[in-house]
């Protein structure tokens, strides 16, 4: 009987343990559900707070960029010739766009813009990447050199353009003086009287100012690459060029994308350097789409035609950004 009683007590204890375990599991599940709900509510609260904090900046950006864009879009579908009030301000449909794309000057200026963009951005990329690689190495005075290369970028574009205009002056300019002193060809050239010479000056002026920006962006990307990767490549016996091609460039892709998008769009919309250095000349050989847009607005006072050029520039800039994002963005297999 004592043996039977002990069995009965053991079974009861086991049943009590199972009930306690079940109650504990239910309590744990309930606690987990409460924690999940609390975490979800906290996350939604953080999201609402984030939206609230960025709302002023978003509103300011919309006011600064959205309104002019919509205004130009509206103008592009209307007749808006301020110099000819009799023309009225009526709806003109796609007339401004038809005139724009059928105008020979637009095609020529588009090719000028593409030429300037490709050559200047390519030069800035090569020199900026070389500078970034050098500045990423350890040497005495590296901090001073990093600060010094930012000086051209910090100079206002109008000031740097005027500086280059003075340097290429045929009589008192530094460039012609050096060419004469060193007995090099081109000492007597009038830079602004020749189309190709004018493009050389424009591209050099733009590159001198914007190479530091390219270098700093790429330097930031280089500093994010772990040093262990290079140590492993060195252990494997990889050459410097192979390391650069197989490790540095692929890992530098995000920084390259940012730098190329910023600089390509900036070069594509160039105006101030052209305006200061050449005024679009000689003739119209250095006119770009940005310069054509300025002429439509402020010389011809044709806000309808100028609005069509502005919208075309916006669309082309978005296409440039899309192309670079597709080419240099994160590979599809890495996103999954």
C-alpha positions as CSV (number, residue, x, y, z in Angstrom):
1,X,0.0,0.0,0.0
2,X,2.8,2.3,0.8
3,X,4.3,1.5,-2.7
4,X,0.9,2.3,-4.3
5,X,0.7,5.5,-2.3
6,X,4.2,6.6,-3.5
7,X,3.2,5.9,-7.1
8,X,0.1,8.0,-6.7
9,X,2.1,10.8,-5.1
10,X,4.6,10.6,-8.0
11,X,1.9,10.8,-10.6
12,X,0.3,13.7,-8.9
13,X,3.6,15.5,-8.7
14,X,4.3,14.9,-12.4
15,X,0.8,16.2,-13.3
16,X,1.4,19.3,-11.2
17,X,4.8,19.8,-12.9
18,X,3.2,19.6,-16.4
19,X,0.5,22.1,-15.4
20,X,3.1,24.4,-14.0
21,X,5.1,24.1,-17.2
22,X,2.0,24.7,-19.3
23,X,1.1,27.8,-17.3
24,X,4.7,29.0,-17.6
25,X,4.7,28.5,-21.3
26,X,1.4,30.4,-21.6
27,X,2.7,33.2,-19.4
28,X,5.9,33.4,-21.5
29,X,3.9,33.5,-24.8
30,X,1.6,36.2,-23.4
31,X,4.7,38.1,-22.3
32,X,6.2,37.7,-25.7
33,X,3.0,39.0,-27.3
34,X,3.0,42.0,-25.0
35,X,6.7,42.6,-25.8
36,X,6.0,42.3,-29.5
37,X,3.0,44.7,-29.3
38,X,5.1,47.1,-27.2
39,X,8.0,46.9,-29.6
40,X,5.7,47.5,-32.6
41,X,4.0,50.5,-30.9
42,X,7.4,51.9,-30.0
43,X,8.6,51.4,-33.6
44,X,5.5,53.1,-35.0
45,X,6.0,56.0,-32.5
46,X,9.6,56.3,-33.6
47,X,8.6,56.4,-37.2
48,X,6.0,59.1,-36.5
49,X,8.6,61.1,-34.6
50,X,11.0,60.7,-37.5
51,X,8.4,61.9,-40.1
52,X,7.6,64.9,-37.8
53,X,11.3,65.8,-37.5
54,X,12.0,65.7,-41.2
55,X,8.8,67.3,-42.3
56,X,10.1,71.0,-42.0
57,X,13.1,70.1,-44.2
58,X,10.9,68.3,-46.7
59,X,8.5,71.2,-46.8
60,X,11.4,73.6,-47.4
61,X,12.8,71.5,-50.2
62,X,9.4,71.3,-51.9
63,X,9.0,75.1,-51.6
64,X,12.6,75.7,-53.0
65,X,12.6,73.1,-55.7
66,X,9.1,71.9,-56.2
67,X,7.5,75.2,-56.9
68,X,10.0,76.4,-59.6
69,X,9.8,73.0,-61.3
70,X,6.0,73.1,-61.4
71,X,6.1,76.8,-62.6
72,X,8.5,75.9,-65.4
73,X,6.4,72.9,-66.3
74,X,3.3,75.2,-66.5
75,X,5.3,77.8,-68.5
76,X,6.5,75.2,-71.0
77,X,2.9,74.6,-72.1
78,X,2.0,78.3,-72.5
79,X,3.1,81.3,-74.5
80,X,5.1,83.5,-72.1
81,X,7.0,86.1,-74.1
82,X,7.5,89.0,-71.7
83,X,9.1,91.1,-74.4
84,X,6.0,90.8,-76.5
85,X,2.9,91.3,-74.3
86,X,0.6,91.2,-77.4
87,X,1.4,87.5,-77.8
88,X,-0.7,86.8,-74.7
89,X,-0.3,84.0,-72.2
90,X,-2.5,81.3,-73.7
91,X,-2.1,77.6,-73.7
92,X,0.2,76.4,-76.5
93,X,0.4,72.7,-75.9
94,X,3.7,71.1,-77.1
95,X,4.6,74.1,-79.3
96,X,7.6,75.1,-77.2
97,X,8.9,71.5,-77.1
98,X,8.4,71.1,-80.8
99,X,10.3,74.3,-81.5
100,X,13.0,73.2,-79.0
101,X,13.7,69.8,-80.6
102,X,13.5,71.1,-84.1
103,X,15.9,74.0,-83.4
104,X,19.4,73.3,-84.8
105,X,20.9,75.3,-82.0
106,X,19.5,72.9,-79.4
107,X,21.2,69.9,-81.1
108,X,24.5,71.8,-81.3
109,X,24.3,72.9,-77.7
110,X,23.4,69.3,-76.6
111,X,26.6,68.0,-78.3
112,X,28.6,70.8,-76.7
113,X,27.2,69.8,-73.3
114,X,27.9,66.1,-73.8
115,X,31.4,66.9,-74.9
116,X,32.1,69.0,-71.9
117,X,30.5,66.6,-69.5
118,X,32.3,63.5,-70.8
119,X,35.8,65.1,-71.0
120,X,35.6,67.0,-67.7
121,X,34.1,64.2,-65.6
122,X,36.6,61.7,-67.0
123,X,39.5,64.0,-66.2
124,X,38.2,64.7,-62.7
125,X,37.6,61.0,-62.1
126,X,41.1,59.9,-63.0
127,X,42.9,62.7,-61.2
128,X,40.5,62.7,-58.2
129,X,40.9,58.9,-57.8
130,X,44.7,59.2,-58.0
131,X,44.6,61.9,-55.3
132,X,42.3,59.9,-53.1
133,X,44.6,56.9,-53.3
134,X,47.7,59.0,-52.4
135,X,45.8,60.8,-49.5
136,X,44.7,57.4,-48.2
137,X,48.3,56.4,-47.4
138,X,50.1,57.4,-44.3
139,X,52.8,60.1,-44.7
140,X,54.0,63.2,-42.8
141,X,51.7,66.2,-43.2
142,X,48.8,64.2,-44.6
143,X,46.2,66.3,-42.7
144,X,47.7,69.5,-44.0
145,X,47.6,68.2,-47.6
146,X,44.0,67.0,-47.2
147,X,43.0,70.5,-46.1
148,X,45.0,72.2,-48.8
149,X,43.4,70.4,-51.7
150,X,40.0,71.7,-50.6
151,X,41.0,75.3,-51.3
152,X,40.1,75.3,-55.1
153,X,36.7,73.8,-54.3
154,X,36.1,76.4,-51.6
155,X,36.7,79.2,-54.0
156,X,33.5,80.5,-55.6
157,X,33.0,79.5,-59.2
158,X,32.8,83.0,-60.5
159,X,36.1,83.9,-58.7
160,X,37.9,80.8,-60.1
161,X,36.6,81.5,-63.6
162,X,37.8,85.1,-63.4
163,X,41.2,83.8,-62.2
164,X,41.5,81.5,-65.2
165,X,40.3,84.3,-67.6
166,X,43.1,86.5,-66.3
167,X,45.7,83.7,-66.6
168,X,44.9,83.1,-70.3
169,X,44.9,86.7,-71.2
170,X,46.9,86.9,-74.5
171,X,48.9,90.0,-73.3
172,X,49.3,89.8,-69.5
173,X,48.3,86.3,-68.8
174,X,50.5,83.8,-66.9
175,X,49.9,81.0,-69.3
176,X,51.2,82.8,-72.4
177,X,54.1,84.3,-70.3
178,X,55.2,80.8,-69.3
179,X,54.8,79.5,-72.9
180,X,57.0,82.4,-74.2
181,X,59.6,82.0,-71.5
182,X,59.9,78.2,-72.1
183,X,59.8,78.7,-75.9
184,X,56.9,76.4,-76.3
185,X,54.3,76.4,-79.1
186,X,51.1,78.4,-78.6
187,X,52.8,81.4,-76.9
188,X,50.9,83.9,-79.0
189,X,47.5,82.2,-79.0
190,X,44.4,84.2,-78.2
191,X,42.6,81.5,-76.2
192,X,39.1,83.0,-76.5
193,X,39.3,83.3,-80.3
194,X,39.6,79.6,-81.0
195,X,36.8,77.1,-80.3
196,X,39.1,74.3,-79.2
197,X,41.4,76.5,-77.2
198,X,38.3,78.0,-75.4
199,X,37.1,74.4,-74.6
200,X,40.5,73.6,-73.1
201,X,40.3,76.6,-70.8
202,X,36.8,75.9,-69.8
203,X,37.5,72.3,-69.0
204,X,40.7,73.1,-67.1
205,X,38.9,75.7,-65.1
206,X,36.1,73.4,-64.2
207,X,38.4,70.5,-63.4
208,X,40.7,72.6,-61.2
209,X,37.7,73.6,-59.0
210,X,35.9,70.2,-58.8
211,X,38.7,67.6,-58.7
212,X,39.0,68.2,-54.9
213,X,35.3,67.3,-54.4
214,X,35.8,64.1,-56.4
215,X,38.9,63.3,-54.4
216,X,37.3,63.8,-51.0
217,X,34.2,61.7,-51.9
218,X,36.5,58.8,-53.2
219,X,38.8,59.2,-50.2
220,X,35.8,58.7,-47.9
221,X,35.0,55.5,-49.8
222,X,38.6,54.2,-49.6
223,X,38.6,54.7,-45.8
224,X,35.6,52.4,-45.5
225,X,37.5,49.5,-47.1
226,X,38.9,47.2,-44.3
227,X,42.7,46.9,-44.2
228,X,42.4,43.2,-43.6
229,X,41.3,42.8,-47.2
230,X,44.5,44.3,-48.5
231,X,46.6,42.2,-46.1
232,X,44.9,39.0,-47.4
233,X,45.6,40.1,-51.0
234,X,49.3,40.7,-50.1
235,X,49.6,37.3,-48.5
236,X,48.1,35.7,-51.6
237,X,50.8,37.5,-53.7
238,X,48.4,39.8,-55.6
239,X,50.1,42.6,-57.5
240,X,49.3,46.3,-56.8
241,X,47.3,46.7,-60.0
242,X,45.4,43.4,-59.5
243,X,44.6,44.4,-55.9
244,X,43.3,47.8,-57.2
245,X,41.3,46.3,-60.0
246,X,39.8,43.3,-58.1
247,X,39.4,44.8,-54.6
248,X,39.6,48.6,-54.5
249,X,37.4,49.4,-57.4
250,X,34.5,46.9,-56.6
251,X,34.5,48.0,-52.9
252,X,34.6,51.7,-54.0
253,X,31.5,51.3,-56.2
254,X,29.1,53.2,-53.9
255,X,31.4,56.2,-53.5
256,X,32.1,56.1,-57.3
257,X,28.3,56.2,-57.9
258,X,27.8,59.2,-55.7
259,X,30.7,61.1,-57.1
260,X,29.8,60.4,-60.7
261,X,26.2,61.3,-60.2
262,X,27.0,64.6,-58.5
263,X,29.7,65.6,-60.9
264,X,28.0,64.5,-64.1
265,X,24.8,66.3,-63.4
266,X,26.8,69.4,-62.3
267,X,28.8,69.3,-65.5
268,X,25.7,68.7,-67.6
269,X,24.0,71.8,-66.1
270,X,27.1,74.0,-66.4
271,X,26.5,77.7,-67.0
272,X,28.7,80.0,-64.8
273,X,32.1,78.9,-66.2
274,X,30.9,79.3,-69.7
275,X,29.3,82.7,-69.0
276,X,32.5,84.1,-67.4
277,X,35.2,82.6,-69.6
278,X,33.7,82.6,-73.1
279,X,30.2,84.0,-73.1
280,X,29.3,81.1,-75.4
281,X,31.9,82.2,-78.0
282,X,33.6,82.4,-80.3
283,X,30.2,82.6,-82.0
284,X,28.2,79.9,-80.4
285,X,30.9,77.2,-80.3
286,X,31.0,76.9,-76.5
287,X,27.3,77.3,-75.8
288,X,25.7,74.6,-73.6
289,X,22.2,73.8,-72.7
290,X,22.5,75.7,-69.5
291,X,23.7,78.8,-71.4
292,X,20.9,78.3,-73.9
293,X,18.4,78.2,-71.0
294,X,19.8,81.5,-69.6
295,X,19.5,83.2,-73.1
296,X,15.9,82.1,-73.4
297,X,14.9,83.4,-70.0
298,X,17.0,86.6,-69.5
299,X,18.0,87.6,-73.1
300,X,14.9,86.7,-75.1
301,X,12.4,86.9,-72.2
302,X,10.7,83.8,-73.5
303,X,9.6,82.0,-70.4
304,X,7.6,79.4,-72.3
305,X,10.6,78.3,-74.4
306,X,12.9,78.6,-71.4
307,X,10.5,76.5,-69.3
308,X,10.7,73.8,-72.0
309,X,14.5,73.8,-71.9
310,X,14.4,73.6,-68.1
311,X,12.1,70.6,-68.1
312,X,14.3,68.9,-70.8
313,X,17.4,69.5,-68.5
314,X,15.5,68.0,-65.5
315,X,14.5,64.9,-67.5
316,X,18.0,64.4,-68.9
317,X,19.6,64.8,-65.4
318,X,17.2,62.2,-64.0
319,X,18.2,59.8,-66.9
320,X,21.9,60.4,-66.1
321,X,21.3,59.6,-62.4
322,X,19.3,56.5,-63.4
323,X,22.0,55.2,-65.7
324,X,24.7,55.5,-63.0
325,X,22.5,53.9,-60.4
326,X,21.9,51.0,-62.7
327,X,25.5,50.6,-63.7
328,X,27.1,51.2,-60.3
329,X,24.3,50.4,-57.8
330,X,24.3,47.3,-55.6
331,X,24.2,44.1,-57.7
332,X,20.9,42.3,-57.7
333,X,22.3,39.1,-56.1
334,X,23.6,41.2,-53.2
335,X,20.3,42.8,-52.5
336,X,18.6,39.4,-51.9
